């Protein structure tokens, strides 16, 4: 019988009006002339929103080894705790029930995002909102900044690479709603210069936007529920998309809307620790011990991940799921994120 082994996946690429071409630096093959904003590296969603993931399902396909061509869901069904570990498998069952998938689902969604333009100002369901509204799923996420460059507005003005997250002190729900209507809501958001090697975590209920010029690795819970309040249509002459103002106002905590400071991981170390996952920034080689499943997102360099009798070549843009039943080692001059299931 096939044993679990380090698995790689076919990327799921998403064209976006706000995207660019920098995903090519991460080894992605992009259609000429098109703008790509997202590469979904490891996904297991039975459905996505039409204005988010594009509608339909988004389930990763294994690209190496004996399970090549199978889905991540089929691998979970086959290997269970040997693949995800006890805690990871329990979380997979929980998310399967919450999302109505009817089976355990991989309990994280891993992506790369290339923002050539500002992304929409948005918020994901708070715990209270998700509990009261069937079909609204929590989405806690972290952005690890890989690269930045100056953005540009249609009028030619330069834009500092920025992350918008949280609200200025004193902004009320009434202020926020009024500023959505008059187009000045971006002024209510706290903003910080995006710095490569730093990581921001955005708990569900945090209003945020990724700014132009920023390339990030995103780790999040498996949800595509997004409430959009501002889409920069005037600034970028974009087509108007649906807004979800009432839902967003119900999710934002206006009494405690300022998030924690970014974590500086330029020298390595713990980048994020949530109830759902941990992220460690790792430079060069490292041992990946048995007992806990991890996903490795390599964003720079070349090397290998070895374990379970398998050697997997890795380079910029390779994402590898390392099974809990496999002691593995990363080798080479690599910069990567090691994402652990909690």
C-alpha positions as CSV (number, residue, x, y, z in Angstrom):
1,X,0.0,0.0,0.0
2,X,1.2,3.5,-0.8
3,X,2.5,5.4,2.2
4,X,2.1,9.2,2.6
5,X,5.0,11.2,1.1
6,X,5.8,14.9,0.5
7,X,3.3,16.1,-2.1
8,X,3.4,19.0,-4.5
9,X,0.3,20.5,-6.2
10,X,-0.8,22.1,-9.5
11,X,-1.3,25.8,-8.9
12,X,-4.8,27.3,-9.5
13,X,-4.2,30.6,-11.2
14,X,-6.7,33.4,-11.0
15,X,-6.9,36.3,-13.5
16,X,-7.7,39.6,-11.6
17,X,-8.1,43.2,-12.9
18,X,-5.8,44.3,-10.0
19,X,-3.1,41.7,-10.7
20,X,0.2,41.8,-12.6
21,X,2.9,39.4,-13.8
22,X,5.1,38.9,-10.8
23,X,3.8,35.4,-10.2
24,X,6.1,34.4,-13.0
25,X,9.0,35.0,-10.5
26,X,7.5,32.2,-8.5
27,X,7.6,29.8,-11.4
28,X,4.0,30.2,-12.6
29,X,3.2,29.9,-16.3
30,X,0.9,32.9,-17.1
31,X,-1.1,33.5,-20.2
32,X,0.6,36.2,-22.3
33,X,-1.1,39.6,-22.0
34,X,-3.3,38.7,-19.0
35,X,-3.1,40.1,-15.5
36,X,-2.9,37.5,-12.7
37,X,-3.5,38.3,-9.1
38,X,-3.6,34.9,-7.3
39,X,-2.0,31.5,-7.3
40,X,-3.9,29.1,-5.1
41,X,-1.2,26.7,-3.9
42,X,-3.1,24.4,-1.7
43,X,-6.9,24.5,-1.7
44,X,-9.9,22.3,-0.8
45,X,-13.0,24.4,-1.3
46,X,-16.2,22.7,-2.6
47,X,-17.5,26.2,-3.6
48,X,-16.2,29.7,-3.9
49,X,-17.9,33.1,-4.3
50,X,-18.4,34.4,-7.9
51,X,-16.6,37.7,-7.1
52,X,-13.8,36.0,-5.0
53,X,-12.6,32.6,-6.2
54,X,-14.7,32.8,-9.3
55,X,-17.5,30.5,-8.4
56,X,-17.4,26.7,-8.5
57,X,-15.0,24.5,-6.6
58,X,-11.3,25.0,-6.0
59,X,-9.6,21.7,-5.1
60,X,-5.8,21.1,-5.5
61,X,-4.5,18.3,-7.7
62,X,-1.4,16.4,-6.6
63,X,1.4,16.6,-9.2
64,X,4.0,14.1,-8.0
65,X,4.4,10.5,-6.9
66,X,1.9,7.6,-6.7
67,X,-1.0,9.9,-6.0
68,X,-0.4,12.1,-9.0
69,X,-3.6,13.3,-10.5
70,X,-5.6,12.7,-7.3
71,X,-7.2,15.5,-5.3
72,X,-6.0,16.6,-1.8
73,X,-9.4,15.4,-0.6
74,X,-8.7,11.9,-1.9
75,X,-5.3,11.9,-0.2
76,X,-7.0,12.9,3.1
77,X,-9.5,10.1,2.7
78,X,-6.7,7.6,1.9
79,X,-4.2,8.5,4.6
80,X,-6.2,10.3,7.3
81,X,-4.1,11.1,10.4
82,X,-0.9,9.7,8.8
83,X,-1.2,12.7,6.4
84,X,-2.7,15.5,8.6
85,X,-1.9,14.3,12.2
86,X,-4.5,14.0,14.9
87,X,-5.1,17.7,15.5
88,X,-5.1,18.4,11.7
89,X,-7.5,15.6,11.0
90,X,-9.9,16.9,13.8
91,X,-9.7,20.4,12.3
92,X,-10.4,18.9,8.8
93,X,-13.5,17.2,10.1
94,X,-14.7,20.4,11.8
95,X,-14.2,22.5,8.6
96,X,-15.9,19.8,6.6
97,X,-19.0,20.1,8.8
98,X,-18.9,23.9,8.9
99,X,-18.7,24.3,5.1
100,X,-21.1,21.5,4.3
101,X,-18.6,19.6,2.3
102,X,-19.8,16.2,3.6
103,X,-16.2,15.1,4.2
104,X,-13.0,16.3,5.9
105,X,-11.4,19.1,4.0
106,X,-7.8,20.4,4.1
107,X,-8.1,23.0,6.9
108,X,-6.0,25.8,5.3
109,X,-5.9,27.7,2.0
110,X,-2.5,28.8,0.8
111,X,-2.0,31.4,-1.9
112,X,0.3,34.0,-3.4
113,X,-1.1,37.4,-4.2
114,X,0.3,39.9,-6.6
115,X,-1.3,43.4,-6.2
116,X,-0.4,45.6,-9.1
117,X,-3.4,47.8,-8.0
118,X,-5.1,48.2,-4.6
119,X,-7.4,45.3,-3.7
120,X,-10.9,46.1,-2.3
121,X,-11.4,47.3,1.2
122,X,-13.1,44.3,2.8
123,X,-13.8,42.3,6.0
124,X,-14.5,38.7,6.7
125,X,-17.2,37.4,9.0
126,X,-16.8,37.9,12.7
127,X,-17.4,34.9,15.0
128,X,-20.7,36.3,16.1
129,X,-21.8,36.9,12.5
130,X,-20.7,33.5,11.3
131,X,-22.5,31.8,14.2
132,X,-25.8,33.6,13.3
133,X,-25.6,33.3,9.5
134,X,-25.4,29.9,7.8
135,X,-23.0,29.9,4.9
136,X,-20.8,32.7,6.3
137,X,-17.5,31.2,7.3
138,X,-14.7,32.6,9.4
139,X,-11.5,33.7,7.6
140,X,-8.5,34.4,9.6
141,X,-5.5,35.1,7.4
142,X,-1.8,36.2,7.4
143,X,0.2,38.1,4.8
144,X,3.9,37.5,4.6
145,X,5.4,40.2,2.4
146,X,7.8,38.7,-0.2
147,X,8.4,41.7,-2.4
148,X,7.4,45.3,-2.9
149,X,7.6,47.9,-5.7
150,X,6.1,51.3,-6.2
151,X,2.5,51.1,-7.4
152,X,1.0,53.5,-9.9
153,X,-2.4,55.1,-10.2
154,X,-4.1,55.6,-13.6
155,X,-3.1,59.3,-13.5
156,X,0.6,58.3,-13.3
157,X,1.1,59.2,-9.6
158,X,3.3,56.9,-7.6
159,X,1.9,54.9,-4.7
160,X,4.0,53.7,-1.8
161,X,3.6,49.9,-1.2
162,X,1.1,49.8,1.6
163,X,-1.0,47.5,3.7
164,X,-4.3,48.9,5.0
165,X,-5.6,47.1,8.1
166,X,-7.7,48.2,11.1
167,X,-9.4,51.5,11.7
168,X,-8.2,54.8,13.2
169,X,-9.2,55.4,16.8
170,X,-12.5,57.1,17.1
171,X,-14.1,55.9,13.8
172,X,-17.7,54.9,14.5
173,X,-20.0,52.7,12.5
174,X,-21.9,55.9,11.4
175,X,-18.6,57.5,10.3
176,X,-17.6,54.4,8.3
177,X,-21.0,54.1,6.6
178,X,-21.0,57.8,5.6
179,X,-17.5,57.6,4.2
180,X,-18.3,54.5,2.2
181,X,-21.1,56.5,0.6
182,X,-19.0,59.5,-0.2
183,X,-15.9,57.5,-1.3
184,X,-13.5,58.7,1.4
185,X,-13.6,55.4,3.5
186,X,-9.9,54.6,2.8
187,X,-9.0,57.6,5.0
188,X,-10.6,55.7,8.0
189,X,-8.1,52.8,7.7
190,X,-4.7,52.5,9.4
191,X,-2.0,52.1,6.9
192,X,1.7,51.0,7.1
193,X,4.4,50.7,4.5
194,X,4.8,47.1,3.4
195,X,8.3,45.7,4.1
196,X,9.6,42.4,2.7
197,X,10.2,39.8,5.4
198,X,7.4,41.1,7.7
199,X,4.1,39.3,8.4
200,X,0.6,40.7,9.3
201,X,-2.2,38.6,10.7
202,X,-5.8,39.6,10.1
203,X,-8.3,37.9,12.4
204,X,-11.8,37.5,11.1
205,X,-13.7,40.8,11.5
206,X,-10.6,43.0,10.7
207,X,-11.2,45.5,7.9
208,X,-8.3,45.5,5.5
209,X,-6.9,45.9,1.9
210,X,-3.7,44.9,0.2
211,X,-2.1,47.9,-1.4
212,X,-0.6,48.3,-4.9
213,X,2.9,47.0,-5.4
214,X,2.8,44.3,-2.7
215,X,3.5,40.6,-3.4
216,X,2.6,38.3,-0.5
217,X,2.2,34.7,0.6
218,X,-1.2,34.3,2.2
219,X,-2.1,31.7,4.7
220,X,-5.8,31.5,5.7
221,X,-8.6,29.3,6.9
222,X,-10.6,27.6,4.2
223,X,-13.2,30.2,3.5
224,X,-14.1,32.4,0.6
225,X,-16.6,34.6,2.4
226,X,-15.7,38.3,1.8
227,X,-17.7,41.4,2.5
228,X,-16.5,44.2,0.2
229,X,-17.2,47.9,1.1
230,X,-15.0,49.9,-1.3
231,X,-13.5,48.8,-4.6
232,X,-11.5,51.8,-5.9
233,X,-13.7,52.0,-9.0
234,X,-13.3,55.7,-9.3
235,X,-9.5,55.6,-9.0
236,X,-8.9,52.7,-11.4
237,X,-12.0,53.0,-13.6
238,X,-12.9,49.4,-12.7
239,X,-16.3,47.9,-13.3
240,X,-18.4,48.1,-10.2
241,X,-18.7,44.9,-8.2
242,X,-21.3,44.0,-5.6
243,X,-20.7,45.7,-2.2
244,X,-21.8,44.1,1.1
245,X,-22.0,47.2,3.4
246,X,-24.6,46.0,5.8
247,X,-22.9,42.7,6.4
248,X,-19.5,44.4,6.9
249,X,-20.8,46.8,9.4
250,X,-22.2,43.9,11.4
251,X,-18.8,42.2,11.5
252,X,-16.4,45.1,12.4
253,X,-15.7,45.7,16.1
254,X,-15.5,49.5,16.2
255,X,-14.5,49.5,19.8
256,X,-11.3,47.4,19.2
257,X,-10.4,47.7,15.5
258,X,-6.6,48.3,15.7
259,X,-4.6,45.1,14.9
260,X,-1.3,43.9,16.3
261,X,1.9,45.2,14.8
262,X,3.5,43.4,11.9
263,X,6.1,40.7,12.9
264,X,9.6,41.2,11.6
265,X,10.9,37.9,10.3
266,X,13.8,39.1,8.1
267,X,16.1,37.0,10.2
268,X,13.7,34.0,10.4
269,X,11.5,32.9,13.3
270,X,7.9,32.7,14.2
271,X,5.8,34.9,11.8
272,X,2.3,34.0,13.0
273,X,0.5,32.0,15.7
274,X,-3.3,31.6,15.5
275,X,-5.8,29.1,16.7
276,X,-5.7,27.5,13.3
277,X,-2.1,27.6,12.1
278,X,1.4,28.7,12.8
279,X,3.9,30.2,10.3
280,X,7.7,30.0,10.7
281,X,10.0,31.9,8.4
282,X,12.9,29.5,7.7
283,X,16.2,30.2,5.9
284,X,18.2,27.4,4.3
285,X,17.8,23.8,5.6
286,X,15.7,22.5,8.5
287,X,14.4,19.2,9.9
288,X,10.6,18.8,9.8
289,X,9.8,16.3,12.6
290,X,7.2,13.6,12.5
291,X,3.8,14.0,14.3
292,X,2.5,17.2,12.8
293,X,1.7,18.0,9.2
294,X,3.3,21.1,7.7
295,X,3.1,22.8,4.4
296,X,6.3,24.4,3.1
297,X,6.0,27.4,0.8
298,X,9.3,28.1,-0.9
299,X,9.5,31.6,-2.2
300,X,13.2,31.9,-3.0
301,X,16.2,29.7,-3.8
302,X,16.5,26.0,-4.8
303,X,16.9,22.8,-2.9
304,X,15.1,19.6,-1.9
305,X,12.7,18.2,0.6
306,X,13.6,14.6,1.5
307,X,11.6,12.0,3.4
308,X,9.4,9.0,3.2
309,X,11.8,7.6,0.6
310,X,11.1,10.5,-1.7
311,X,13.2,13.5,-2.8
312,X,11.3,16.5,-4.0
313,X,13.1,19.2,-5.9
314,X,11.9,22.6,-4.8
315,X,12.4,26.2,-6.0
316,X,10.6,29.5,-5.8
317,X,6.9,29.0,-5.9
318,X,6.9,25.3,-4.9
319,X,4.5,24.3,-2.2
320,X,4.9,20.9,-0.5
321,X,2.6,19.2,2.0
322,X,4.8,17.2,4.4
323,X,2.8,14.4,6.1
324,X,2.6,14.0,9.8
325,X,3.9,10.4,9.5
326,X,7.0,11.5,7.6
327,X,10.2,12.9,9.1
328,X,11.6,15.2,6.4
329,X,14.5,17.5,5.9
330,X,14.8,20.6,3.8
331,X,18.2,21.1,2.1
332,X,19.6,23.9,0.1
333,X,19.8,27.7,-0.1
334,X,16.1,28.3,0.5
335,X,13.8,30.9,1.9
336,X,10.5,29.4,2.9
337,X,7.5,29.5,5.1
338,X,6.7,26.4,7.2
339,X,3.0,26.4,7.9
340,X,1.9,24.1,10.7
341,X,-1.7,22.8,11.3
342,X,-3.1,23.5,14.7
